[in-house]
């Protein structure tokens, strides 16, 4: 797998991005316009206003003129399912629970390691083009029977190593009420996750990490939740779970357990800064207060919530309570793309219309959630999500000299309301230029699409739904 992939070397002597609008996303949301960023190795060593000093440019191995462009931290896509790049458009007209049973399960049970690897490659390239340099993949398709085989997880992690993305594999599980081929006992979940963790946690110069990810409250028993949360904390990693995505699921929990989702998690002792709550649409005041008190992180997926008609989460109320909110696309099966620029715009617009308040959110709020909030969700703290000396060199460059954006009166407004993947010219992760002047540097992108298309046809032919595919 990925034999034709090769990550580019970091520029010897460092890299300077000079002359653009530098959106630092620091505490004061400082913008240097024009400004410059100096990268050496895998870290940002300096950020400044005006043209880059002559001695800085002279010492650099490469200088990129970014005049007319915005330079900002790479965003974190804080909740997706990469295997679903093969599932786009299969169920555009179904609510969540029908979508899972009618769209996801029939194809997912035929996913093999090669197909999962190719689906992940497509998804990672898509994320890079869509402005994300970090990805949290809630990866719940394993299909390994009882033989202890972890090939699908390994295949996806191999794709992360090859593409250069910063990657958190949230190793998903369900122990009840789910597709039987995708259900595991607690012992199997912990054993397999430990093997994947032993191989991949901290790999690729620390770019790849592993955490545990109970799938959904109705698919996870209390006993299994307690055991996996305890293990995650012993490992010093987080827990990632779908939470209160739909009103129906909240009612299911009330009927079975007598609690709403966040109340249930509090009873289990799960709430804390190491817990990532994906979606969190149907939360009441008490639940919001509990999240704020315990310091848990909410991951907002606005496009998916609209796609599945799940609802509008109370993002403004979360921010008012000091809750860390990250942004995400969700899986391509319920979006149908992984485009963080689209997510920025949808985040602001959905809160405006949901509250009938044009001032509900500002562009700065969305960028802060996508960068700083995403770094918190991924457990990266202040090491990413900001352009400042000492931060990891995860940076994107966005061309605003376009008929879709000009004239640019406010850079942050243009980034949130006008920018799109076609405007992204450079993506830098860990100091490596993975997209250079709009071209992928580490692989033949066209060949990846061809190989992935063939694998998708094979998977869905086995599932008996190949007629839905086009060449």
N, C-alpha and C positions, 0 to 999 in steps of 0.2 A: 504494500500500500504506500502511496505517496512517494514512490521512488523517483519521480521526475520533479519533486519539489525541492527547492533550495532557498533558504532564507537569505536575504541580502546581508552583506557585512555592514556594520555600523561605519559611517564615514570616519576614516582615520583623521585625527585632529579635531573631530567634532563637526557639528552642523549648525548653521545659523539661518534662521528664518527672519528676513529683514524687510521692513517697509509696510507691513500690514497692520490691521487693527487687531491688537493683542487683547483678547477677552480673557482675563486671568481667572475669573470666577473665584477670586479671593474674598475675604470677609466683607470688603467694601465694594465688591464687584468692579474693581479697577479695570479700565480699558485704556490702553496706550495706543493712540491713533494719530500718527503712525508709531510703531514700536518694533521691538525685536525680541527673539528668543534664542538663547544659546544652549545647545545640547552637547554634552560630552558623554560618550558611552551610552548608558541607559538612563541618565538623569538630566534634568534641566539644571544648568549651573547658574544661569542669570536670565532675567527678564528686564527690559528697559524701555524707556520712552525715546522717541525720535529715531534717527538712523542708528544702526549698530555701529559702535566705535570701530575705527579703522584697525586697531590692533586685534580686536575680537575676530573680525572678518579675515584678517591676515593669517591668524592662527588656525582657522577652521579648514577642515578638509573639503567642505562644500558650503556654499552660500546659495540659498534659494530666495529669489526676489518674489515677495508675496504682496506687492503693492496692489491695491484694489481687492484684496482678499481679507477674510477674517481668520485669525488663528485662535483656537480654543482648545481646552482639554478634550481628549476623546471621551465620548459618552459611554455609560454602562447600560447595556440592555439587560436589565436586572431580572427578567423572567421570560424564558422562551423554551421551546421544545424543538431542537434542531432537526430531529428526524422528520418533523412535519413539513419540511420543504417539499416532500413528496406528496403532501396531502392538500395542497392549495386548491380551493374551489370545488372540493368534493361535496361540500354540504353548506351552501351559502344561505340556506333557508331554515335552519333548525336551532332551537334553543340548546343550551349546554348539554343536558343529560341525553337528549336524543342525538346530538352531534357526536358525543362520545361513543354511544353504542352503535350508531349507524355508519359513522365515518371513520373513527379512529380504530376501534377494535378489529374490524374485518381486515384492514390492511396491515395493522401493526403486528399481528400475529404471524405474518409472513416476512417480516423484516429480518434480514440476515446481516452478519457483520460487514460484508462488502457494501451492501445497500446503505446501512447506517453510516458507514464511513463516508460514502459519497454524498449522502443527504447532509451530513454535517459539514463537509467541505463547501457545498453550495451555500449552506446557511451561514458559515463563517465569512465567506467572501461577501455575501449579501450584507452581513452586519458591518463589515469594514466599509463597504461602499455607502452604507446608510448612516455612518458617523459613529458607530460603536467600536471602541477598541477593547472593551471588556464585555464578557458575556457570562451570564449565569444560565446554565442549561439544566432545567428540571428534567432529568433523563430517566424515564420510568419504563422503557422497553428493554427487557433483558432476555426473556425467552430462552433460558439456558437449561431448563429441565432440572434434573437432580444431579447432573454430572459436575457441577461446580465450575462451569465454563463462563468466563467473563468477557467473551469476545466482543460483544457489542459495546460495552463500556470502554474497553481498550481501543476499539476501532475509532470511537469518537474522540477519545483523548489523544490518539495518534494524529487525528486531523488537526487538533488544536496545536500540537507540537509543530506540525508541518506548516501551518498557516501563520503562526506568529502571534495569534491573538492572546490576550490575557483571559484566562478561562477558569471558571469555577463550575465543576461538574457536581451538581446537586443530585446525588444518586437516589432516585425515587423508588418508592415501594408502596404496596398495598397488601394487606394480609386478610382481606375479607371483602365481600360484596363487589368484586371486580371481575373482569375477564379472567377465567381460571388460568390461562397460559401466562398471564401477567401478574399473578398473585404469588406471594412468598410468605413463608413463616418468618418469625422474628429471627430465629437462629440462622436461617439461610441469608436473610438480608444483612445481618451483621457480619457473617463470615465472608460473603462476597464483597461487601463494601470494604472490609479490611484488606482484602487482597488487592482491590483496585487502588485503595489508598496507599498501600505499601509500594505499589509500582509507580504511582503517578503524583502523589501529593508532594509538592515542591519541585516537580520536574520542570525541565525547560527553563532553567535559571529562575525558578520560582513562579513562572507564569501560570502553571497549572496547579490547581488545588482541588480537593475533594471534600464534600460535606454530605450530610444525610438529609433526605427530603421525603418525609411522609407525603403521600399524594393528595389525599382529600380526607376530611373528617369522617365521612361515611364509609371510606375504604380502609380505615385504620382503627384497630382496637385500642382501648385504653392501655392495655398491658404492653402492646408493641410500641405505642407512643412513649411510654415511660422508659422502656429499655433503650430505644434508639436515641432519645434525648440525652439520657445519662451517658451513653457511649459517645455521642457527639461532644459533649462537654468534657469528657475525659480526654478526648483527642484534641480539644481546644479549637473545634470548628463549629460552624453554625448549623441551624436547622431551617429548612425551607419548605413551606406548605401553602397550598391553596386555602384561602380563608374567605368565607362569606361571599363567595363569588355570585351566587344567586339566592333569591329569597326562598326558593324551594329547598335548597340545601340547608339553610338555616332552620326552616320548619322541620326538616328531617331530623336535625340534631335535637331540637326542642322535644319532638315526639319520643325519640329514643333515650336521650340523656337528661332532658329537662333543662338544658342550658343552651345559650347561643354559642357561636363558635369561639369567640375570644374568652368568654366565661369558662368554657370547657378547657381551653388551653391554660388559663390561670389555675384551674383546679389541678391540672396535671403538673404544674410547676414549670411549664414550658415558656411562659412569657419572660423575655429578657432581651438585652441588646444583641444576643446571638440568634434571635428568631426573625425570619423574614416572612411576612404575611402577604402572599400574592393576591391581588385583586382587592379584597377588603371593601366590597361594595356595600353590603348590608350590615352596617354597624350602628349600634345605638350609642347614646351619650356615655353610658357606663363603660361600654367596650372601648370607646375612644379614650376615656380617662384611664382605663387599665393599661392600654398600649403606651400612653404617654408616661404613666407612672413607672412602668417596667422598662421603658426604653426600647421596645421592639420596633422593627422597621416595616413600613408598609411599601409594597411595590404596586404602583398604579399602572394599569394596562388599558388606556382609554379606548383605543381603536377596537380591541377585542371585546371590551365591554359593550360597545355599540354594535359590533358585528353580531354578537350572540343575544343582543337585547337584554343584557344582564342587569343594567342599571347604571346610575351615576354615583360614584363614591363621594364622600364628603371631604374632598381634598383640602379645601380652604379651612374647614374645622380642624383637620389634622394639623395643618401648618400652624394654626392659631394656638394649638396646644403644645407646640414644640416637637411634634412627632417627625422623625426623619422619614421622608417620602422619596422613593426612587421611582424611575420610570422604565417602562418595558413595552415591547411589542406584543408579548405572548407568542405562542407558536404560530408558524405560518399557516396552520390549518384553520385558524380562527382570526385571520387579520386581513389580508392574506400575504403580508409582506413584513419584512423586518427592517423598517425604515424609521430611524430615530428622529429624523427631521419631521416626518409626519406625526410621530408621537408628541413632539414638542408642541406643534400647532394644535393637535387634537386635545391635549391636556388643557391648554388655555381656553379654547373655545367651548369645551364641554362644561367647564366650571362656569363660564359666563352664562351659557344658556340654562344650565341646571339651576342657577341661583337667580336668573334674570337680572344679572348685575354685570355691566360691562367692565367694571373695575375689579372683578373677583380675583383674577390672577393677572400678573404682568409677565412679559417675555422673560425677564430676569428670573422669575420664580421657576419657570419651566426649565431653563438652562441649569439653574442651581440644583434642581431635583435630578436632572439627567446626569450631571457631573458629580457634584458633592454627595447628593443622596445616593447615587449609584455606587460610589466608592464605599459608603457606609454599609450598604446592603451586601456588597461583595467582601466585606471584612478587610478593606484596604485602608481605612482611616483617611489620613491626609496624604498618603503616598501617591494617590492619583486623584483626578477630578479637579485639579487646580494647576495653574501655571505659576510656579514659584520655585525658587532655588531649593534644590534637594528633592523635589517631586520626581516621580518616575516620568520618563519622556514618552508619554502617551498623548499624542497631539494630532489634531486634524486641521486641515487648511480648506477653507470654503471660499470659492470664487463668487463674489457679489457683483462683479461687473457683467451683468446679464440683464436682458430685457425683462426677466421675471422679478428682478429686484431693484433695478435702478429707477430713479435716483435713491441712494441710500441716505436717509435722514438720520436713522438710528440703527446702528449695527446689530444690536440685540433684536430689534424688531425684524430686521431682514433675515436674521438667522432662524427665527421662530416661525415667521409667517410667509417667508418667500423661498428660503433655501430648500433644496431637494438633493437627492443623491447625485444627480448629474453635475451639481456644482462642487462636489467634493473633489479636490485635486490631489491632495496628499493625506495619507494616513500613516502615522508613525507610532509604533508600539515598542516599548523597551529600547528606544533609540534606533530601531530599524525602520527604514522607509518601505512599508508594505504596499502602499499605493503611491506611485510616483508619476505626477502629471497625468493622472486619471488611469494609469495602467497598473495592473497587478504585477508585482515584481517577483513573486515566489513560485509561480505556476503558470501553466497554459490554461487560462480561464475558459476558453472555448472548449478545450478537451474535457475539462471537468464537467461542463454542462452536457456534453455528448455522453460521457460515461454515466453520469447521473441519470440522464433520460433513459438509457438502456436498462439501468438497474431498477428504476421506477416501473418501467413496463413489465419487467420480470416479476416484481413484487405484486403488482396489481393483477397481472394475469393469473398468478397463483391464487389470488384472493377472489378471482372470478369477476372482477370489475374493470378489466382492461379496456372495455369500450369507452370508458370515461376519459382515457388518455389521448392526447394528441402528440404528434411528432414535433 
